[in-house]
Structures are given as structure tokens and as C-alpha cells.
Amino acid sequence: MSVPPELSALRASIDNLDAALVHLLAERFRCTQRVGHLKHELGLPAADPVREEQQLARLRVLASDAGLDPVFAEKVLGFIIAEVIRNHGIIAEGAAVGSADEA
Amino acid sequence: MSVPPELSALRASIDNLDAALVHLLAERFRCTQRVGHLKHELGLPAADPVREEQQLARLRVLASDAGLDPVFAEKVLGFIIAEVIRNHGIIAEGAAVGSADEA
């Protein structure tokens, strides 16, 4: 089945945006990995609920300004943070307990 | 409690990346909303499993090239797609059934 040209054009834009999202996520993950190792070195607590609440509050404002549903944005970032914490947990199993949870 | 400078610097990078992610998500959502309306106008089926599988296969390659865990990338995009479909479902309730599910 042939794809209508306008749909094809929109899909090309979505594909470009997804490629950009993947590269930003890759860079974000590099940063959080370095945070995890740094906190382990400094003996800092793994989780920081105050920081996390600041991140989500800022995100809601940014999303609203960008015309994105703030609830949707918060869910997506919340999901990313949860995955990062989970992945850090896997990494930390080889090092020390509670060393790398910042998201 | 004061934040160590290196941690503070990493957090500033994470905040910048999150702002970029929010804006990309906002633009992606604009595209998928237009796809939803277009498919409704053209009477095309809401879901396209072949397209979705192509998206995820491409994403795995991109993630791997960018040094991002492909499983993590697929989970994040899968989550975004599921949320888009859910949001489209809410929008479609006011229009016609099955009009706007492309993600």
C-alpha cells in the first residue's frame, strides 16, 4: 500500500526527531553514569528527593511553555529517571550498595 | 548542604539536556497530532504495526551507534508511543473511533 505524501513527510519528521531524542538520551545517560560514580567516590547518598522534585517542577514549566502536556512530560521524564535508577542499581551491584541512584 | 562543584556541573548538563528533550517531545507530539488528524481525514487505519516495527528496529541501530543501551532506548520510545496512543484515544473520543493512533 502506498503512503500518502503528507503522511510520509510527517513520518520523516518524526524519524528525525526520534534520532535526536536517542542522541540526547545517550548524552544524558553518560552524565548520569558520571554522577553515579562521583557520588560513590564522595560517599554521597544515592537518592536526592529534593533535587528530583526540583527537576520535575522545572520540567512542568518548560513543558507548559513548549505547548507540551506537563503531565505527559512528567510521565516521560519520570519513566527515564526510573530506568536510570534501575540501570544504576545493576551497575552498583558490582561496586557498593546505594552508590549510583541519581537520575 | 552544599553541592560539590563537579556534581553541580553535571546537574547543569542534565538540566540542559532535559530542556532539549522537552522541546523535542513537544515537536514530536505536534507531528503525531497532525498524523492523527490526517489519518482521520483520509480514512486510514489508526494503527500501523509494520511502521512501528520499522521505527523500533531503526531506533535500536541508532541507540547502539550512540552508545545507548538499545533495550533502554526501545523502552523509552515504547513508553512515548504508548502515551501518544493513549492521548490520541482521548482526543479521538471527541471525533471518531480509531482515527488517531499512529505513534
N, CA and C atoms of all chains as a GROMACS GRO file, in nm:
protein
  618
    1MET      N    1   0.086  -0.120   0.000
    1MET     CA    2   0.000   0.000   0.000
    1MET      C    3   0.089   0.124   0.000
    2SER      N    4   0.062   0.219  -0.090
    2SER     CA    5   0.143   0.340  -0.096
    2SER      C    6   0.101   0.436   0.016
    3VAL      N    7   0.199   0.509   0.067
    3VAL     CA    8   0.175   0.602   0.178
    3VAL      C    9   0.149   0.742   0.120
    4PRO      N   10   0.039   0.809   0.160
    4PRO     CA   11   0.013   0.944   0.111
    4PRO      C   12   0.132   1.036   0.140
    5PRO      N   13   0.165   1.127   0.045
    5PRO     CA   14   0.286   1.211   0.060
    5PRO      C   15   0.290   1.291   0.191
    6GLU      N   16   0.177   1.345   0.234
    6GLU     CA   17   0.178   1.426   0.357
    6GLU      C   18   0.209   1.338   0.479
    7LEU      N   19   0.154   1.218   0.481
    7LEU     CA   20   0.184   1.125   0.590
    7LEU      C   21   0.332   1.086   0.587
    8SER      N   22   0.382   1.061   0.468
    8SER     CA   23   0.522   1.025   0.452
    8SER      C   24   0.614   1.137   0.503
    9ALA      N   25   0.578   1.262   0.475
    9ALA     CA   26   0.658   1.377   0.519
    9ALA      C   27   0.656   1.388   0.672
   10LEU      N   28   0.539   1.368   0.731
   10LEU     CA   29   0.530   1.374   0.877
   10LEU      C   30   0.611   1.263   0.942
   11ARG      N   31   0.607   1.144   0.881
   11ARG     CA   32   0.685   1.033   0.936
   11ARG      C   33   0.835   1.061   0.928
   12ALA      N   34   0.878   1.128   0.822
   12ALA     CA   35   1.020   1.164   0.810
   12ALA      C   36   1.060   1.260   0.922
   13SER      N   37   0.971   1.354   0.954
   13SER     CA   38   1.000   1.446   1.065
   13SER      C   39   1.005   1.371   1.197
   14ILE      N   40   0.911   1.280   1.218
   14ILE     CA   41   0.909   1.201   1.342
   14ILE      C   42   1.038   1.119   1.354
   15ASP      N   43   1.082   1.061   1.243
   15ASP     CA   44   1.207   0.982   1.244
   15ASP      C   45   1.327   1.070   1.280
   16ASN      N   46   1.331   1.191   1.224
   16ASN     CA   47   1.441   1.283   1.257
   16ASN      C   48   1.438   1.320   1.406
   17LEU      N   49   1.320   1.350   1.457
   17LEU     CA   50   1.307   1.387   1.598
   17LEU      C   51   1.347   1.269   1.687
   18ASP      N   52   1.309   1.147   1.647
   18ASP     CA   53   1.346   1.031   1.728
   18ASP      C   54   1.497   1.008   1.729
   19ALA      N   55   1.563   1.034   1.615
   19ALA     CA   56   1.709   1.021   1.612
   19ALA      C   57   1.772   1.122   1.708
   20ALA      N   58   1.719   1.245   1.708
   20ALA     CA   59   1.770   1.347   1.800
   20ALA      C   60   1.743   1.306   1.945
   21LEU      N   61   1.625   1.253   1.972
   21LEU     CA   62   1.592   1.209   2.108
   21LEU      C   63   1.689   1.100   2.155
   22VAL      N   64   1.719   1.006   2.068
   22VAL     CA   65   1.811   0.897   2.104
   22VAL      C   66   1.949   0.954   2.140
   23HIS      N   67   1.996   1.050   2.061
   23HIS     CA   68   2.129   1.105   2.090
   23HIS      C   69   2.130   1.188   2.218
   24LEU      N   70   2.022   1.260   2.244
   24LEU     CA   71   2.014   1.333   2.372
   24LEU      C   72   2.007   1.236   2.489
   25LEU      N   73   1.930   1.130   2.474
   25LEU     CA   74   1.922   1.030   2.581
   25LEU      C   75   2.058   0.965   2.605
   26ALA      N   76   2.132   0.941   2.497
   26ALA     CA   77   2.266   0.881   2.512
   26ALA      C   78   2.357   0.975   2.593
   27GLU      N   79   2.350   1.105   2.561
   27GLU     CA   80   2.434   1.201   2.633
   27GLU      C   81   2.388   1.216   2.778
   28ARG      N   82   2.256   1.217   2.800
   28ARG     CA   83   2.203   1.224   2.936
   28ARG      C   84   2.249   1.105   3.019
   29PHE      N   85   2.249   0.990   2.957
   29PHE     CA   86   2.288   0.868   3.027
   29PHE      C   87   2.438   0.873   3.062
   30ARG      N   88   2.519   0.930   2.972
   30ARG     CA   89   2.662   0.948   3.004
   30ARG      C   90   2.678   1.036   3.129
   31CYS      N   91   2.598   1.142   3.136
   31CYS     CA   92   2.605   1.233   3.252
   31CYS      C   93   2.563   1.162   3.381
   32THR      N   94   2.453   1.089   3.376
   32THR     CA   95   2.405   1.025   3.500
   32THR      C   96   2.500   0.914   3.544
   33GLN      N   97   2.566   0.850   3.448
   33GLN     CA   98   2.667   0.750   3.487
   33GLN      C   99   2.782   0.816   3.561
   34ARG      N  100   2.824   0.934   3.513
   34ARG     CA  101   2.932   1.005   3.581
   34ARG      C  102   2.886   1.052   3.719
   35VAL      N  103   2.760   1.095   3.729
   35VAL     CA  104   2.705   1.133   3.860
   35VAL      C  105   2.711   1.014   3.956
   36GLY      N  106   2.673   0.898   3.906
   36GLY     CA  107   2.673   0.778   3.990
   36GLY      C  108   2.811   0.746   4.044
   37HIS      N  109   2.909   0.750   3.956
   37HIS     CA  110   3.046   0.721   4.000
   37HIS      C  111   3.098   0.828   4.097
   38LEU      N  112   3.065   0.955   4.067
   38LEU     CA  113   3.109   1.065   4.153
   38LEU      C  114   3.051   1.052   4.294
   39LYS      N  115   2.923   1.023   4.302
   39LYS     CA  116   2.859   1.010   4.434
   39LYS      C  117   2.919   0.893   4.511
   40HIS      N  118   2.951   0.788   4.438
   40HIS     CA  119   3.015   0.673   4.502
   40HIS      C  120   3.150   0.712   4.559
   41GLU      N  121   3.229   0.787   4.479
   41GLU     CA  122   3.362   0.831   4.524
   41GLU      C  123   3.352   0.922   4.646
   42LEU      N  124   3.253   1.012   4.646
   42LEU     CA  125   3.240   1.113   4.753
   42LEU      C  126   3.161   1.060   4.873
   43GLY      N  127   3.110   0.940   4.862
   43GLY     CA  128   3.030   0.884   4.971
   43GLY      C  129   2.898   0.956   4.993
   44LEU      N  130   2.844   1.014   4.886
   44LEU     CA  131   2.717   1.084   4.896
   44LEU      C  132   2.600   0.986   4.884
   45PRO      N  133   2.487   1.022   4.946
   45PRO     CA  134   2.370   0.932   4.937
   45PRO      C  135   2.326   0.918   4.791
   46ALA      N  136   2.274   0.803   4.758
   46ALA     CA  137   2.238   0.771   4.620
   46ALA      C  138   2.122   0.857   4.569
   47ALA      N  139   2.016   0.864   4.647
   47ALA     CA  140   1.896   0.936   4.603
   47ALA      C  141   1.895   1.078   4.660
   48ASP      N  142   1.829   1.170   4.588
   48ASP     CA  143   1.818   1.308   4.633
   48ASP      C  144   1.677   1.358   4.598
   49PRO      N  145   1.580   1.331   4.686
   49PRO     CA  146   1.440   1.364   4.656
   49PRO      C  147   1.418   1.514   4.631
   50VAL      N  148   1.494   1.600   4.700
   50VAL     CA  149   1.478   1.745   4.680
   50VAL      C  150   1.517   1.783   4.536
   51ARG      N  151   1.633   1.733   4.492
   51ARG     CA  152   1.679   1.757   4.355
   51ARG      C  153   1.576   1.704   4.255
   52GLU      N  154   1.524   1.584   4.279
   52GLU     CA  155   1.429   1.524   4.186
   52GLU      C  156   1.302   1.608   4.176
   53GLU      N  157   1.255   1.658   4.290
   53GLU     CA  158   1.134   1.741   4.288
   53GLU      C  159   1.159   1.871   4.212
   54GLN      N  160   1.282   1.929   4.229
   54GLN     CA  161   1.318   2.050   4.153
   54GLN      C  162   1.319   2.022   4.003
   55GLN      N  163   1.373   1.906   3.965
   55GLN     CA  164   1.377   1.870   3.823
   55GLN      C  165   1.236   1.862   3.765
   56LEU      N  166   1.147   1.797   3.838
   56LEU     CA  167   1.011   1.777   3.785
   56LEU      C  168   0.932   1.908   3.781
   57ALA      N  169   0.954   1.993   3.881
   57ALA     CA  170   0.884   2.122   3.882
   57ALA      C  171   0.929   2.208   3.764
   58ARG      N  172   1.061   2.210   3.739
   58ARG     CA  173   1.116   2.285   3.626
   58ARG      C  174   1.062   2.231   3.495
   59LEU      N  175   1.057   2.099   3.488
   59LEU     CA  176   1.009   2.032   3.367
   59LEU      C  177   0.866   2.070   3.335
   60ARG      N  178   0.783   2.078   3.438
   60ARG     CA  179   0.642   2.113   3.415
   60ARG      C  180   0.630   2.251   3.352
   61VAL      N  181   0.713   2.346   3.400
   61VAL     CA  182   0.710   2.482   3.344
   61VAL      C  183   0.758   2.481   3.199
   62LEU      N  184   0.872   2.412   3.174
   62LEU     CA  185   0.927   2.404   3.039
   62LEU      C  186   0.826   2.342   2.942
   63ALA      N  187   0.762   2.235   2.987
   63ALA     CA  188   0.666   2.165   2.901
   63ALA      C  189   0.550   2.257   2.868
   64SER      N  190   0.500   2.324   2.970
   64SER     CA  191   0.387   2.413   2.951
   64SER      C  192   0.422   2.524   2.852
   65ASP      N  193   0.543   2.582   2.866
   65ASP     CA  194   0.588   2.688   2.775
   65ASP      C  195   0.603   2.635   2.631
   66ALA      N  196   0.639   2.507   2.618
   66ALA     CA  197   0.663   2.449   2.484
   66ALA      C  198   0.535   2.394   2.422
   67GLY      N  199   0.423   2.406   2.493
   67GLY     CA  200   0.296   2.356   2.439
   67GLY      C  201   0.281   2.206   2.452
   68LEU      N  202   0.359   2.146   2.544
   68LEU     CA  203   0.351   2.001   2.568
   68LEU      C  204   0.274   1.979   2.698
   69ASP      N  205   0.185   1.882   2.698
   69ASP     CA  206   0.110   1.848   2.819
   69ASP      C  207   0.208   1.822   2.934
   70PRO      N  208   0.206   1.903   3.040
   70PRO     CA  209   0.302   1.886   3.150
   70PRO      C  210   0.291   1.749   3.218
   71VAL      N  211   0.172   1.695   3.220
   71VAL     CA  212   0.154   1.562   3.281
   71VAL      C  213   0.225   1.456   3.197
   72PHE      N  214   0.211   1.469   3.064
   72PHE     CA  215   0.280   1.378   2.972
   72PHE      C  216   0.432   1.391   2.989
   73ALA      N  217   0.482   1.514   2.991
   73ALA     CA  218   0.626   1.538   3.006
   73ALA      C  219   0.679   1.477   3.136
   74GLU      N  220   0.604   1.498   3.242
   74GLU     CA  221   0.647   1.446   3.372
   74GLU      C  222   0.650   1.294   3.372
   75LYS      N  223   0.550   1.233   3.307
   75LYS     CA  224   0.547   1.087   3.298
   75LYS      C  225   0.669   1.034   3.222
   76VAL      N  226   0.702   1.101   3.109
   76VAL     CA  227   0.816   1.055   3.028
   76VAL      C  228   0.945   1.069   3.108
   77LEU      N  229   0.968   1.186   3.169
   77LEU     CA  230   1.092   1.203   3.245
   77LEU      C  231   1.093   1.112   3.368
   78GLY      N  232   0.978   1.095   3.430
   78GLY     CA  233   0.970   1.003   3.543
   78GLY      C  234   1.010   0.862   3.502
   79PHE      N  235   0.965   0.823   3.382
   79PHE     CA  236   1.000   0.690   3.330
   79PHE      C  237   1.150   0.680   3.305
   80ILE      N  238   1.208   0.784   3.244
   80ILE     CA  239   1.352   0.785   3.217
   80ILE      C  240   1.430   0.776   3.348
   81ILE      N  241   1.390   0.857   3.447
   81ILE     CA  242   1.458   0.857   3.577
   81ILE      C  243   1.451   0.719   3.641
   82ALA      N  244   1.333   0.658   3.636
   82ALA     CA  245   1.317   0.525   3.697
   82ALA      C  246   1.408   0.423   3.629
   83GLU      N  247   1.419   0.432   3.495
   83GLU     CA  248   1.505   0.340   3.421
   83GLU      C  249   1.652   0.363   3.455
   84VAL      N  250   1.690   0.492   3.468
   84VAL     CA  251   1.828   0.525   3.503
   84VAL      C  252   1.862   0.468   3.641
   85ILE      N  253   1.770   0.486   3.735
   85ILE     CA  254   1.792   0.434   3.870
   85ILE      C  255   1.805   0.281   3.866
   86ARG      N  256   1.718   0.219   3.787
   86ARG     CA  257   1.723   0.073   3.776
   86ARG      C  258   1.858   0.028   3.716
   87ASN      N  259   1.898   0.097   3.609
   87ASN     CA  260   2.027   0.063   3.545
   87ASN      C  261   2.143   0.087   3.640
   88HIS      N  262   2.137   0.197   3.715
   88HIS     CA  263   2.242   0.225   3.812
   88HIS      C  264   2.248   0.117   3.917
   89GLY      N  265   2.132   0.069   3.956
   89GLY     CA  266   2.126  -0.039   4.053
   89GLY      C  267   2.201  -0.161   4.003
   90ILE      N  268   2.183  -0.191   3.872
   90ILE     CA  269   2.252  -0.305   3.812
   90ILE      C  270   2.403  -0.282   3.814
   91ILE      N  271   2.444  -0.158   3.776
   91ILE     CA  272   2.587  -0.125   3.777
   91ILE      C  273   2.642  -0.133   3.920
   92ALA      N  274   2.565  -0.079   4.015
   92ALA     CA  275   2.612  -0.071   4.154
   92ALA      C  276   2.628  -0.208   4.217
   93GLU      N  277   2.557  -0.308   4.165
   93GLU     CA  278   2.570  -0.442   4.222
   93GLU      C  279   2.714  -0.491   4.217
   94GLY      N  280   2.788  -0.444   4.115
   94GLY     CA  281   2.929  -0.482   4.102
   94GLY      C  282   3.022  -0.397   4.187
   95ALA      N  283   2.968  -0.289   4.247
   95ALA     CA  284   3.052  -0.198   4.327
   95ALA      C  285   3.006  -0.199   4.473
   96ALA      N  286   2.927  -0.098   4.513
   96ALA     CA  287   2.878  -0.094   4.650
   96ALA      C  288   2.729  -0.063   4.648
   97VAL      N  289   2.658  -0.106   4.750
   97VAL     CA  290   2.514  -0.083   4.757
   97VAL      C  291   2.485   0.067   4.770
   98GLY      N  292   2.388   0.116   4.695
   98GLY     CA  293   2.343   0.255   4.708
   98GLY      C  294   2.442   0.358   4.660
   99SER      N  295   2.518   0.323   4.555
   99SER     CA  296   2.623   0.415   4.512
   99SER      C  297   2.586   0.503   4.394
  100ALA      N  298   2.479   0.472   4.324
  100ALA     CA  299   2.464   0.538   4.193
  100ALA      C  300   2.319   0.561   4.153
  101ASP      N  301   2.239   0.617   4.240
  101ASP     CA  302   2.098   0.628   4.208
  101ASP      C  303   2.051   0.761   4.152
  102GLU      N  304   2.140   0.862   4.144
  102GLU     CA  305   2.089   0.992   4.098
  102GLU      C  306   2.043   0.985   3.953
  103ALA      N  307   1.930   1.049   3.927
  103ALA     CA  308   1.870   1.039   3.794
  103ALA      C  309   1.847   1.177   3.736
  104MET      N  310   2.294   2.172   5.271
  104MET     CA  311   2.417   2.102   5.235
  104MET      C  312   2.468   2.156   5.102
  105SER      N  313   2.595   2.189   5.092
  105SER     CA  314   2.650   2.240   4.966
  105SER      C  315   2.675   2.124   4.870
  106VAL      N  316   2.656   2.153   4.742
  106VAL     CA  317   2.674   2.051   4.638
  106VAL      C  318   2.816   2.061   4.583
  107PRO      N  319   2.890   1.950   4.575
  107PRO     CA  320   3.026   1.955   4.517
  107PRO      C  321   3.022   2.012   4.375
  108PRO      N  322   3.125   2.094   4.339
  108PRO     CA  323   3.122   2.162   4.208
  108PRO      C  324   3.106   2.067   4.089
  109GLU      N  325   3.172   1.952   4.093
  109GLU     CA  326   3.163   1.860   3.978
  109GLU      C  327   3.022   1.804   3.964
  110LEU      N  328   2.958   1.775   4.078
  110LEU     CA  329   2.819   1.727   4.075
  110LEU      C  330   2.727   1.837   4.023
  111SER      N  331   2.752   1.959   4.070
  111SER     CA  332   2.672   2.073   4.026
  111SER      C  333   2.683   2.093   3.874
  112ALA      N  334   2.803   2.076   3.821
  112ALA     CA  335   2.826   2.092   3.677
  112ALA      C  336   2.752   1.984   3.598
  113LEU      N  337   2.757   1.861   3.648
  113LEU     CA  338   2.687   1.752   3.579
  113LEU      C  339   2.536   1.774   3.582
  114ARG      N  340   2.486   1.824   3.695
  114ARG     CA  341   2.342   1.851   3.705
  114ARG      C  342   2.299   1.961   3.608
  115ALA      N  343   2.387   2.060   3.587
  115ALA     CA  344   2.354   2.167   3.491
  115ALA      C  345   2.344   2.109   3.351
  116SER      N  346   2.434   2.014   3.317
  116SER     CA  347   2.426   1.950   3.186
  116SER      C  348   2.298   1.868   3.173
  117ILE      N  349   2.264   1.795   3.278
  117ILE     CA  350   2.141   1.713   3.274
  117ILE      C  351   2.020   1.804   3.257
  118ASP      N  352   2.020   1.918   3.326
  118ASP     CA  353   1.906   2.012   3.312
  118ASP      C  354   1.897   2.065   3.169
  119ASN      N  355   2.012   2.097   3.108
  119ASN     CA  356   2.010   2.144   2.968
  119ASN      C  357   1.956   2.036   2.875
  120LEU      N  358   2.003   1.913   2.895
  120LEU     CA  359   1.958   1.803   2.810
  120LEU      C  360   1.808   1.779   2.828
  121ASP      N  361   1.761   1.791   2.951
  121ASP     CA  362   1.617   1.770   2.976
  121ASP      C  363   1.533   1.878   2.910
  122ALA      N  364   1.583   2.001   2.909
  122ALA     CA  365   1.511   2.109   2.840
  122ALA      C  366   1.502   2.079   2.690
  123ALA      N  367   1.613   2.031   2.634
  123ALA     CA  368   1.614   1.994   2.491
  123ALA      C  369   1.518   1.878   2.466
  124LEU      N  370   1.519   1.780   2.554
  124LEU     CA  371   1.428   1.665   2.540
  124LEU      C  372   1.282   1.710   2.540
  125VAL      N  373   1.249   1.801   2.631
  125VAL     CA  374   1.111   1.850   2.640
  125VAL      C  375   1.069   1.917   2.510
  126HIS      N  376   1.159   1.998   2.454
  126HIS     CA  377   1.124   2.068   2.330
  126HIS      C  378   1.113   1.973   2.212
  127LEU      N  379   1.199   1.871   2.207
  127LEU     CA  380   1.185   1.770   2.101
  127LEU      C  381   1.055   1.691   2.116
  128LEU      N  382   1.023   1.658   2.240
  128LEU     CA  383   0.898   1.584   2.264
  128LEU      C  384   0.777   1.669   2.224
  129ALA      N  385   0.784   1.800   2.251
  129ALA     CA  386   0.675   1.890   2.213
  129ALA      C  387   0.658   1.891   2.062
  130GLU      N  388   0.770   1.896   1.989
  130GLU     CA  389   0.762   1.898   1.842
  130GLU      C  390   0.715   1.762   1.789
  131ARG      N  391   0.764   1.653   1.850
  131ARG     CA  392   0.719   1.520   1.810
  131ARG      C  393   0.568   1.505   1.830
  132PHE      N  394   0.520   1.558   1.939
  132PHE     CA  395   0.378   1.548   1.969
  132PHE      C  396   0.295   1.629   1.869
  133ARG      N  397   0.348   1.743   1.827
  133ARG     CA  398   0.280   1.822   1.723
  133ARG      C  399   0.267   1.740   1.594
  134CYS      N  400   0.375   1.669   1.560
  134CYS     CA  401   0.374   1.585   1.438
  134CYS      C  402   0.272   1.472   1.450
  135THR      N  403   0.272   1.404   1.564
  135THR     CA  404   0.181   1.289   1.575
  135THR      C  405   0.036   1.334   1.582
  136GLN      N  406   0.013   1.453   1.635
  136GLN     CA  407  -0.124   1.505   1.633
  136GLN      C  408  -0.170   1.530   1.489
  137ARG      N  409  -0.078   1.584   1.407
  137ARG     CA  410  -0.113   1.608   1.266
  137ARG      C  411  -0.134   1.475   1.193
  138VAL      N  412  -0.052   1.374   1.227
  138VAL     CA  413  -0.072   1.241   1.168
  138VAL      C  414  -0.210   1.188   1.204
  139GLY      N  415  -0.247   1.206   1.328
  139GLY     CA  416  -0.378   1.158   1.372
  139GLY      C  417  -0.492   1.221   1.294
  140HIS      N  418  -0.486   1.352   1.280
  140HIS     CA  419  -0.592   1.422   1.206
  140HIS      C  420  -0.590   1.382   1.058
  141LEU      N  421  -0.470   1.369   1.000
  141LEU     CA  422  -0.458   1.332   0.859
  141LEU      C  423  -0.516   1.194   0.833
  142LYS      N  424  -0.484   1.098   0.918
  142LYS     CA  425  -0.536   0.962   0.900
  142LYS      C  426  -0.688   0.960   0.913
  143HIS      N  427  -0.737   1.043   1.003
  143HIS     CA  428  -0.883   1.053   1.020
  143HIS      C  429  -0.946   1.106   0.890
  144GLU      N  430  -0.887   1.213   0.834
  144GLU     CA  431  -0.938   1.272   0.710
  144GLU      C  432  -0.935   1.173   0.594
  145LEU      N  433  -0.826   1.094   0.586
  145LEU     CA  434  -0.807   1.003   0.473
  145LEU      C  435  -0.873   0.868   0.495
  146GLY      N  436  -0.930   0.850   0.613
  146GLY     CA  437  -0.995   0.722   0.643
  146GLY      C  438  -0.896   0.606   0.654
  147LEU      N  439  -0.773   0.637   0.693
  147LEU     CA  440  -0.670   0.532   0.707
  147LEU      C  441  -0.683   0.464   0.844
  148PRO      N  442  -0.641   0.338   0.851
  148PRO     CA  443  -0.647   0.271   0.981
  148PRO      C  444  -0.558   0.342   1.084
  149ALA      N  445  -0.600   0.336   1.209
  149ALA     CA  446  -0.532   0.410   1.315
  149ALA      C  447  -0.392   0.356   1.342
  150ALA      N  448  -0.382   0.226   1.359
  150ALA     CA  449  -0.253   0.166   1.394
  150ALA      C  450  -0.183   0.114   1.270
  151ASP      N  451  -0.049   0.110   1.274
  151ASP     CA  452   0.030   0.058   1.162
  151ASP      C  453   0.147  -0.022   1.221
  152PRO      N  454   0.124  -0.151   1.249
  152PRO     CA  455   0.226  -0.232   1.317
  152PRO      C  456   0.356  -0.243   1.237
  153VAL      N  457   0.346  -0.242   1.102
  153VAL     CA  458   0.467  -0.252   1.020
  153VAL      C  459   0.554  -0.128   1.040
  154ARG      N  460   0.491  -0.011   1.032
  154ARG     CA  461   0.562   0.116   1.056
  154ARG      C  462   0.624   0.116   1.197
  155GLU      N  463   0.549   0.071   1.297
  155GLU     CA  464   0.600   0.075   1.434
  155GLU      C  465   0.722  -0.017   1.450
  156GLU      N  466   0.717  -0.134   1.385
  156GLU     CA  467   0.830  -0.225   1.394
  156GLU      C  468   0.954  -0.165   1.325
  157GLN      N  469   0.930  -0.094   1.212
  157GLN     CA  470   1.040  -0.026   1.143
  157GLN      C  471   1.102   0.081   1.233
  158GLN      N  472   1.015   0.156   1.301
  158GLN     CA  473   1.064   0.261   1.392
  158GLN      C  474   1.154   0.202   1.500
  159LEU      N  475   1.107   0.094   1.561
  159LEU     CA  476   1.182   0.036   1.673
  159LEU      C  477   1.313  -0.029   1.626
  160ALA      N  478   1.310  -0.092   1.508
  160ALA     CA  479   1.433  -0.154   1.454
  160ALA      C  480   1.538  -0.046   1.426
  161ARG      N  481   1.493   0.066   1.365
  161ARG     CA  482   1.583   0.177   1.335
  161ARG      C  483   1.639   0.236   1.465
  162LEU      N  484   1.552   0.247   1.563
  162LEU     CA  485   1.590   0.303   1.691
  162LEU      C  486   1.699   0.220   1.759
  163ARG      N  487   1.686   0.089   1.750
  163ARG     CA  488   1.786   0.001   1.812
  163ARG      C  489   1.924   0.026   1.751
  164VAL      N  490   1.929   0.042   1.617
  164VAL     CA  491   2.056   0.068   1.549
  164VAL      C  492   2.113   0.203   1.592
  165LEU      N  493   2.027   0.306   1.591
  165LEU     CA  494   2.070   0.441   1.630
  165LEU      C  495   2.124   0.441   1.773
  166ALA      N  496   2.052   0.375   1.862
  166ALA     CA  497   2.092   0.372   2.003
  166ALA      C  498   2.227   0.304   2.018
  167SER      N  499   2.241   0.192   1.951
  167SER     CA  500   2.366   0.118   1.959
  167SER      C  501   2.483   0.203   1.908
  168ASP      N  502   2.463   0.273   1.796
  168ASP     CA  503   2.568   0.360   1.741
  168ASP      C  504   2.601   0.475   1.836
  169ALA      N  505   2.502   0.521   1.913
  169ALA     CA  506   2.522   0.636   2.003
  169ALA      C  507   2.574   0.593   2.140
  170GLY      N  508   2.595   0.462   2.158
  170GLY     CA  509   2.644   0.414   2.288
  170GLY      C  510   2.536   0.408   2.394
  171LEU      N  511   2.410   0.404   2.350
  171LEU     CA  512   2.297   0.394   2.444
  171LEU      C  513   2.245   0.250   2.441
  172ASP      N  514   2.216   0.195   2.556
  172ASP     CA  515   2.160   0.060   2.564
  172ASP      C  516   2.034   0.053   2.476
  173PRO      N  517   2.035  -0.032   2.370
  173PRO     CA  518   1.920  -0.038   2.279
  173PRO      C  519   1.791  -0.081   2.350
  174VAL      N  520   1.804  -0.163   2.451
  174VAL     CA  521   1.685  -0.207   2.525
  174VAL      C  522   1.624  -0.088   2.600
  175PHE      N  523   1.712  -0.007   2.660
  175PHE     CA  524   1.666   0.114   2.730
  175PHE      C  525   1.599   0.210   2.631
  176ALA      N  526   1.663   0.232   2.516
  176ALA     CA  527   1.607   0.324   2.415
  176ALA      C  528   1.470   0.275   2.368
  177GLU      N  529   1.461   0.145   2.345
  177GLU     CA  530   1.334   0.089   2.297
  177GLU      C  531   1.224   0.105   2.403
  178LYS      N  532   1.262   0.086   2.528
  178LYS     CA  533   1.163   0.103   2.637
  178LYS      C  534   1.113   0.246   2.642
  179VAL      N  535   1.206   0.344   2.630
  179VAL     CA  536   1.167   0.485   2.639
  179VAL      C  537   1.077   0.520   2.522
  180LEU      N  538   1.116   0.483   2.399
  180LEU     CA  539   1.032   0.517   2.284
  180LEU      C  540   0.900   0.440   2.290
  181GLY      N  541   0.906   0.316   2.335
  181GLY     CA  542   0.781   0.240   2.351
  181GLY      C  543   0.687   0.309   2.448
  182PHE      N  544   0.744   0.364   2.555
  182PHE     CA  545   0.662   0.436   2.653
  182PHE      C  546   0.601   0.562   2.590
  183ILE      N  547   0.682   0.636   2.514
  183ILE     CA  548   0.633   0.758   2.448
  183ILE      C  549   0.520   0.722   2.350
  184ILE      N  550   0.543   0.617   2.270
  184ILE     CA  551   0.441   0.574   2.172
  184ILE      C  552   0.312   0.536   2.243
  185ALA      N  553   0.324   0.461   2.351
  185ALA     CA  554   0.204   0.418   2.425
  185ALA      C  555   0.128   0.540   2.479
  186GLU      N  556   0.204   0.639   2.529
  186GLU     CA  557   0.139   0.760   2.582
  186GLU      C  558   0.071   0.839   2.470
  187VAL      N  559   0.138   0.845   2.353
  187VAL     CA  560   0.081   0.917   2.239
  187VAL      C  561  -0.050   0.849   2.197
  188ILE      N  562  -0.047   0.716   2.190
  188ILE     CA  563  -0.168   0.643   2.151
  188ILE      C  564  -0.279   0.667   2.253
  189ARG      N  565  -0.241   0.666   2.380
  189ARG     CA  566  -0.340   0.689   2.485
  189ARG      C  567  -0.400   0.830   2.471
  190ASN      N  568  -0.311   0.930   2.450
  190ASN     CA  569  -0.359   1.068   2.434
  190ASN      C  570  -0.444   1.083   2.309
  191HIS      N  571  -0.405   1.016   2.202
  191HIS     CA  572  -0.485   1.020   2.078
  191HIS      C  573  -0.622   0.960   2.101
  192GLY      N  574  -0.623   0.854   2.182
  192GLY     CA  575  -0.752   0.792   2.214
  192GLY      C  576  -0.844   0.891   2.282
  193ILE      N  577  -0.788   0.972   2.372
  193ILE     CA  578  -0.868   1.073   2.443
  193ILE      C  579  -0.919   1.177   2.344
  194ILE      N  580  -0.827   1.223   2.253
  194ILE     CA  581  -0.868   1.320   2.151
  194ILE      C  582  -0.975   1.260   2.060
  195ALA      N  583  -0.954   1.134   2.019
  195ALA     CA  584  -1.044   1.070   1.923
  195ALA      C  585  -1.183   1.048   1.979
  196GLU      N  586  -1.194   1.042   2.112
  196GLU     CA  587  -1.326   1.024   2.172
  196GLU      C  588  -1.422   1.135   2.129
  197GLY      N  589  -1.366   1.254   2.106
  197GLY     CA  590  -1.448   1.367   2.062
  197GLY      C  591  -1.473   1.367   1.912
  198ALA      N  592  -1.405   1.278   1.837
  198ALA     CA  593  -1.420   1.275   1.690
  198ALA      C  594  -1.480   1.141   1.646
  199ALA      N  595  -1.395   1.050   1.599
  199ALA     CA  596  -1.444   0.919   1.556
  199ALA      C  597  -1.354   0.812   1.614
  200VAL      N  598  -1.408   0.693   1.633
  200VAL     CA  599  -1.331   0.583   1.691
  200VAL      C  600  -1.220   0.541   1.594
  201GLY      N  601  -1.099   0.519   1.648
  201GLY     CA  602  -0.989   0.466   1.566
  201GLY      C  603  -0.935   0.563   1.466
  202SER      N  604  -0.938   0.693   1.497
  202SER     CA  605  -0.895   0.791   1.398
  202SER      C  606  -0.752   0.838   1.414
  203ALA      N  607  -0.690   0.812   1.526
  203ALA     CA  608  -0.566   0.888   1.553
  203ALA      C  609  -0.464   0.812   1.635
  204ASP      N  610  -0.436   0.688   1.598
  204ASP     CA  611  -0.349   0.610   1.684
  204ASP      C  612  -0.203   0.605   1.644
  205GLU      N  613  -0.166   0.665   1.529
  205GLU     CA  614  -0.025   0.649   1.488
  205GLU      C  615   0.069   0.717   1.587
  206ALA      N  616   0.179   0.649   1.616
  206ALA     CA  617   0.271   0.699   1.717
  206ALA      C  618   0.411   0.711   1.661
   0.00000   0.00000   0.00000
